[in-house]
Amino acid sequence: MARKYFSGPDIWGGLECSFNRVKDRYMDQLSYCGHYPRAVADIDRIAALGIKVMRYPVIWERLHPQPGHTIDWSTVDSPLNALRQHGITPIAGLVHHGSGPRYADILSTSFPAALAGFAAKAAERFPWIDHYTPVNEPLTTARFSGLYGLWFPHRRSDHAFAHALLNQMKAVVLSMQEIRKVNPAAKLVQTEDLAKVYSTAHLQYQAEFENHRRWLTCDLLCGMVDRDHPLWDYLIHSGITEDHLKFFIDNPCPPDIVGVDYYATSERYLDEDMEKYPVHTHGSNHFENYADVEAIRVRHGEVSGFGVLLQECWHRYELPIAVTEVHINCDADNQIRWFAEIRNTCSSLVEQGVDIRGVTAWALFGAYGWNQLLTKPHGEYEAGVFDMRAGEPVPTPLAEYLVRLSKDPGYIHPAEDGNGWWQREDRFFFDREEELALGDTSPGGCSLRGDNA
């Protein structure tokens, strides 16, 4: 069974390569999956999938942990050259949920220039690489390290969050300036979670704030954060100077490709009636407490979903887009359905004039410990395109699906005839009768309120 015609973005690939720090310990996803000694063989496996663009880590903290030491490029030379030999375009990622090496951590004033220095050396080493992500998901990293205290430096304040974010964003700008001295044609692929927040009427103020905040990564790069920006005063009150903000206005560095990452947990719902939800969903904004749950599990009545969010991104920036992470932790049929749904949505939007360049099969060799938000080493394993539980990469049905798509872009997998769990009625916290009994009304006229991750 195949479509007669398919007009859509290319299929990209990526490795879950987080290199985050918890207290004094660095967590290395690629070490957990055993990629380093297999690197060239892994690239051969990836090439066999038919992927033509690959997000590949060139991690600063791992390659240059000590100042003044010679950078050891040996572990990235071979796989990057293997990508080149296979005709696969690499997107070099320099920091992936990292807080920097010990000599230039994410809150230090030395962080931006130090990363830019490493970026310059990477560009000199690999002058043929022309796509870079100097910092992956800087807003997410700033939240986890500066606002929630989960990752180093384990802070919990708006001041730390704002400084962590601005340091990372300045590092992106300075890094691209250095890279372009070597390769003027180098392109910035800036990734960020394509998140959105919904809420009860009472918590609409919090949802509105978070929905302004979700755009800060690209707003800063595009020079859009001026005195008229909704979060200008918030950043100033959080300790960011006007000169620091003016740096981005004077040095715009708009992404050549806006990379959006989307998960089943990316859309959130806030509800002050916390007793209706599990304890682990309970949180606070320092003014009041509420549950923060996955919006996909709530009948909140607002227009939502991946396609809606992608169009919002397009209309805000009118820049080329790539979906830079597509992954879901579940059985093979649901993984195929999830990827197909994202890809088919992108294809539909391309036909409407949205410039979408790629859809990325993420976590090719799976991921470890995201169930505990990378706060402990190793952790629960979730398979990706390959399954590592046997100690070596074993192709999953998702791998077979990608191979078929590379040969026949219109191919429809039999699993697409069924509904994913995110489309079924049993995904909701409450059935309709229970919602009516609760008697609450959301802004969209629905009877239920909150959601968290």
JOPEHU-V408673 format. One record per residue. RES is the residue in one letter. PSI is psi in whole degrees, -180 to 180 (none if undefined). BURIAL is I if it has 9 or more other ideal C-beta (glycine too) atoms within 8 Angstrom, else O. D_LAST is the distance of its C-alpha to the last C-alpha in whole Angstrom. Layout:
BEGIN
res = <RES,RES>
psi = <PSI,PSI>
burial = <BURIAL,BURIAL>
d_last = <D_LAST,D_LAST>
END
This chain:
BEGIN
res = <M,A,R,K,Y,F,S,G,P,D,I,W,G,G,L,E,C,S,F,N,R,V,K,D,R,Y,M,D,Q,L,S,Y,C,G,H,Y,P,R,A,V,A,D,I,D,R,I,A,A,L,G,I,K,V,M,R,Y,P,V,I,W,E,R,L,H,P,Q,P,G,H,T,I,D,W,S,T,V,D,S,P,L,N,A,L,R,Q,H,G,I,T,P,I,A,G,L,V,H,H,G,S,G,P,R,Y,A,D,I,L,S,T,S,F,P,A,A,L,A,G,F,A,A,K,A,A,E,R,F,P,W,I,D,H,Y,T,P,V,N,E,P,L,T,T,A,R,F,S,G,L,Y,G,L,W,F,P,H,R,R,S,D,H,A,F,A,H,A,L,L,N,Q,M,K,A,V,V,L,S,M,Q,E,I,R,K,V,N,P,A,A,K,L,V,Q,T,E,D,L,A,K,V,Y,S,T,A,H,L,Q,Y,Q,A,E,F,E,N,H,R,R,W,L,T,C,D,L,L,C,G,M,V,D,R,D,H,P,L,W,D,Y,L,I,H,S,G,I,T,E,D,H,L,K,F,F,I,D,N,P,C,P,P,D,I,V,G,V,D,Y,Y,A,T,S,E,R,Y,L,D,E,D,M,E,K,Y,P,V,H,T,H,G,S,N,H,F,E,N,Y,A,D,V,E,A,I,R,V,R,H,G,E,V,S,G,F,G,V,L,L,Q,E,C,W,H,R,Y,E,L,P,I,A,V,T,E,V,H,I,N,C,D,A,D,N,Q,I,R,W,F,A,E,I,R,N,T,C,S,S,L,V,E,Q,G,V,D,I,R,G,V,T,A,W,A,L,F,G,A,Y,G,W,N,Q,L,L,T,K,P,H,G,E,Y,E,A,G,V,F,D,M,R,A,G,E,P,V,P,T,P,L,A,E,Y,L,V,R,L,S,K,D,P,G,Y,I,H,P,A,E,D,G,N,G,W,W,Q,R,E,D,R,F,F,F,D,R,E,E,E,L,A,L,G,D,T,S,P,G,G,C,S,L,R,G,D,N,A>
psi = <127,149,150,-28,138,120,108,-177,162,164,121,172,161,152,134,109,29,136,71,165,134,114,-118,10,130,134,122,102,-39,-24,-42,-39,-2,26,-38,-51,-16,7,-51,-42,-37,-39,-39,-42,-42,-43,-35,-18,-18,9,138,-13,137,124,118,135,134,74,121,-55,-30,-41,-22,64,-20,132,144,-14,151,134,131,102,1,-35,-12,-19,-55,-49,-37,-41,-34,-41,-45,-43,-31,-2,24,127,119,144,110,121,125,-32,127,95,25,162,15,163,169,-26,-4,68,170,-22,-2,151,-16,-12,-52,-50,-35,-43,-41,-38,-42,-41,-40,-43,-37,-42,-38,-38,-38,67,-16,-13,127,14,131,145,91,-38,121,135,62,-34,-44,-45,-41,-38,-47,-31,-30,-21,-37,-15,15,-38,160,137,22,47,161,65,155,-34,-50,-42,-50,-42,-39,-42,-49,-36,-45,-41,-39,-37,-38,-48,-50,-37,-45,-34,-44,-43,-41,-14,-32,-45,92,-21,2,140,143,121,100,116,151,153,130,72,160,151,136,166,173,167,-38,-36,18,-32,-38,-43,-41,-43,-48,-30,-21,-41,-32,-23,0,-37,-56,-29,-44,-47,-32,5,28,-8,87,-168,-20,-6,140,-23,12,-52,-38,-46,-41,-45,-20,5,6,131,158,-37,-38,-43,-35,-27,-41,-29,-40,-19,61,141,64,141,142,-31,126,115,120,132,133,129,167,-21,3,-32,132,159,135,134,125,-15,77,-26,-16,-8,159,152,-35,-11,-5,137,-167,154,19,-6,-41,162,153,164,144,108,169,125,-25,-16,10,137,79,-11,2,151,126,-176,165,-47,-39,-47,-38,-40,-36,-43,-44,-46,-27,-41,-28,44,153,144,146,142,107,-5,119,111,144,140,93,-167,167,-43,-42,-34,-41,-44,-42,-48,-44,-40,-44,-47,-43,-37,-44,-42,-43,-41,-34,-42,-21,3,3,131,95,120,-34,157,122,119,105,165,52,-37,21,-173,155,129,10,-18,-21,22,40,35,-9,150,151,-101,-179,134,139,127,153,-132,-32,151,126,5,-18,-1,-17,154,122,122,137,173,-27,-37,-45,-37,-44,-39,-44,-42,-36,-27,-31,90,-18,6,136,119,144,-30,-23,-15,-18,169,141,162,-28,-5,-6,155,-30,4,-19,150,-35,147,175,-36,-39,-39,-44,-37,-31,-33,15,153,125,171,-28,7,7,164,-1,160,-80,160,145,170,none>
burial = <O,O,O,O,O,O,O,I,I,O,I,I,I,I,I,I,I,I,I,I,I,I,O,O,O,O,I,O,I,I,O,I,I,I,I,O,O,I,I,I,O,I,I,I,I,I,I,O,I,I,I,I,I,I,I,I,I,I,I,I,I,O,I,I,O,O,O,O,O,O,I,O,O,O,I,I,O,I,I,I,O,I,I,I,O,I,O,I,I,I,I,I,I,I,I,I,I,I,I,I,I,O,O,I,I,I,I,I,O,O,I,I,O,I,I,I,I,I,I,I,I,I,I,O,O,I,O,O,I,O,I,I,I,I,I,I,I,I,I,I,I,I,I,I,I,I,I,O,O,I,I,I,I,I,I,O,O,I,I,I,I,I,I,I,I,I,I,I,I,I,I,I,I,I,I,I,I,I,I,I,O,I,I,O,O,I,I,I,I,I,I,I,I,I,I,I,I,I,I,I,O,O,I,I,O,I,I,O,I,I,I,I,I,I,O,I,I,I,I,I,I,I,I,O,I,I,O,O,I,O,I,I,O,I,I,I,O,I,O,I,O,O,O,I,I,O,I,I,I,O,I,I,I,I,I,O,I,I,I,I,I,I,I,O,O,I,I,I,I,I,I,I,I,I,O,I,I,O,O,O,I,I,I,O,O,O,O,O,O,I,I,I,I,I,I,I,I,I,I,I,O,I,O,I,O,I,I,I,I,I,I,I,I,I,O,O,I,O,I,I,I,I,I,I,I,I,I,I,O,O,O,I,I,I,I,I,I,I,I,I,I,I,I,I,I,I,I,I,I,I,O,O,O,I,I,I,I,I,I,I,I,I,I,I,I,I,I,I,I,I,O,I,O,I,O,O,O,O,I,O,I,I,I,I,I,I,I,I,O,O,O,O,I,I,I,I,I,I,I,I,I,I,I,I,I,I,O,O,O,I,I,I,I,O,I,I,O,O,O,I,I,O,O,O,O,O,I,I,O,I,O,O,O,O,I,O,O,I,O,I,O,I,I,O,O,I,I,I,I,I,I,I,O>
d_last = <37,37,36,40,38,35,34,31,30,30,28,27,26,24,23,20,21,19,22,20,21,20,23,26,25,24,21,23,21,25,27,24,25,29,29,32,35,34,33,36,36,32,33,36,33,31,34,35,32,34,31,33,31,29,26,28,27,30,28,29,28,29,33,34,33,36,38,41,41,41,38,38,37,39,35,34,38,38,35,35,39,38,36,39,41,39,39,35,34,32,29,29,26,27,24,21,18,21,22,26,29,30,33,31,27,25,26,30,32,33,30,31,34,34,31,34,36,34,34,38,38,36,38,41,40,39,41,40,36,36,32,30,26,27,23,20,17,19,16,13,16,17,14,13,17,18,15,13,16,14,17,20,22,19,20,18,20,20,23,22,19,22,24,22,21,25,26,24,26,29,29,28,31,33,33,33,37,38,37,39,42,42,41,41,39,36,33,30,27,24,20,17,14,15,12,12,11,13,14,17,20,20,17,18,19,16,15,18,18,15,16,19,18,16,20,21,21,24,25,26,28,29,31,29,28,32,33,32,28,26,24,27,28,24,25,29,28,25,28,29,32,34,35,32,31,34,34,32,34,37,35,33,32,30,29,31,28,24,22,19,16,14,11,10,6,9,9,7,9,10,13,15,16,14,16,15,11,11,11,8,6,9,10,13,15,18,20,18,15,12,9,6,5,6,9,11,11,13,16,16,19,19,20,17,16,17,21,20,18,21,24,22,22,26,27,26,28,30,29,29,26,24,21,21,18,18,16,14,14,17,20,23,24,20,20,23,22,19,21,24,22,21,24,26,24,25,29,29,28,31,33,32,33,30,30,28,29,27,24,23,22,20,20,23,24,20,18,17,15,12,10,11,10,14,15,18,20,20,18,17,18,17,20,21,24,26,25,26,26,30,30,31,30,30,30,27,28,26,28,31,29,29,33,34,32,34,37,37,34,35,34,32,30,31,27,27,29,26,23,19,17,15,18,19,19,18,15,14,13,17,20,22,25,22,21,24,25,22,24,21,22,19,21,21,23,21,21,17,15,11,7,4,0>
END
